[in-house]
Amino acid sequence: MLVFAPLLLTAVVAVPTQTVLESSGPRPLVIWHGLGDTAHSKGMNQFADFVRDEYPGIFVHSVVSPNGGSPSDEQKAGWWGVGEELSQGGCDQIKSIPELQDGFDAIGFSQGGLFLRWYAQNCDGPPVKNLITFGTPHFGITDLIPCPDPPTLTCTLASRAAKAGIYTRWAQSHLIQAQYYRDPVRMRQFLQTNTFLRDLNGEKDMDEEGGFRRENGGRGLGGLENVVAIAFRDDITVVPRVSTHWATIDPDNSSHVIPLEEQEMYVGDFIGLKRLAQKGGLHRLFCPGQHMDLGGEGGCGDRMVRKWVGWPA
Ligand SMILES: *[C@@H]1O[C@H](CO)[C@@H](O)[C@H](O)[C@H]1NC(C)=O
């Protein structure tokens, strides 16, 4: 020990004090709300406050989507709009925030996780380090997200329009849920008319038979430190719930789950998930309960924050 002590001392002295102080703080965090929610709703504020209590001094930004929108714009934008445009808005917003310039961790709630994934793969802004998604349908949905009870007019109209033709050009450019609707029995239509989810998973130039090409997945996810995809065990909002772990249901046998490891996009590593898994950075975890049931104080949401957020910058 004595032999090393002077060396250590020299190293410490050589580093400017200010750098030491700055780099010892927790990494900033970006959060992106779910469908029908807003950046500064009661629930989102409570979540952000919990993170701030847990990691004093942490910078937390809740994405306002669309960029500069009012709460009612935000609620509407969860149903109506273009996924890539909303995501680009988030990209512009994040780029304009000085506190985020050295990179950040990100938490996406449900649908918000898809927009953050778009950011991680396509935005030319600061890098995402740990990406944590709660109940995010990474491999799409085969049923519409049910409307709240009582249903809002926005939701009722959107689902009526979606049911009329999910893979029409109109739905694909106006209804957010249609843009992550991925039905394994209608892959041809999905691959032809969808852009948002298809490209997020690098399936752009895939034909129905698969094919090992990686297109338009941007940078993919291989360069992130960790991707933590959290599924809710009793989720009945996201159908199928295994989509939150990039799995699908076999169209010929509804009790057969096809895991990520057997998906073309993983085998061919279209978006770097295999590379990420091989370096130990892909985590598929569970929370008990229903969709977005974070379990209150000391619950699953809190435990995930304690484990994956607030690492030294
Ligand atoms: C359907 O899948 C389940 C689970 O993998 C399996 O046990 C069962 O044998 C399958 N049924 C048929 C008819 O292939």
PDBQT file of the ligand as one rigid body, heavy atoms in Angstrom, charges set to zero:
ROOT
HETATM    1  C1  LIG A 401     -48.241 -25.088 -29.122  1.00  0.00    +0.000 C 
HETATM    2  O1  LIG A 401     -47.201 -24.536 -28.351  1.00  0.00    +0.000 OA
HETATM    3  C2  LIG A 401     -47.049 -25.114 -27.066  1.00  0.00    +0.000 C 
HETATM    4  C3  LIG A 401     -46.008 -24.279 -26.317  1.00  0.00    +0.000 C 
HETATM    5  O2  LIG A 401     -44.818 -24.158 -27.045  1.00  0.00    +0.000 OA
HETATM    6  C4  LIG A 401     -46.670 -26.585 -27.241  1.00  0.00    +0.000 C 
HETATM    7  O3  LIG A 401     -46.521 -27.178 -25.971  1.00  0.00    +0.000 OA
HETATM    8  C5  LIG A 401     -47.754 -27.290 -28.049  1.00  0.00    +0.000 C 
HETATM    9  O4  LIG A 401     -47.358 -28.613 -28.316  1.00  0.00    +0.000 OA
HETATM   10  C6  LIG A 401     -48.010 -26.576 -29.353  1.00  0.00    +0.000 C 
HETATM   11  N1  LIG A 401     -49.156 -27.158 -30.041  1.00  0.00    +0.000 N 
HETATM   12  C7  LIG A 401     -49.099 -27.578 -31.300  1.00  0.00    +0.000 C 
HETATM   13  C8  LIG A 401     -50.391 -28.112 -31.846  1.00  0.00    +0.000 C 
HETATM   14  O5  LIG A 401     -48.088 -27.530 -31.982  1.00  0.00    +0.000 OA
ENDROOT
TORSDOF 0
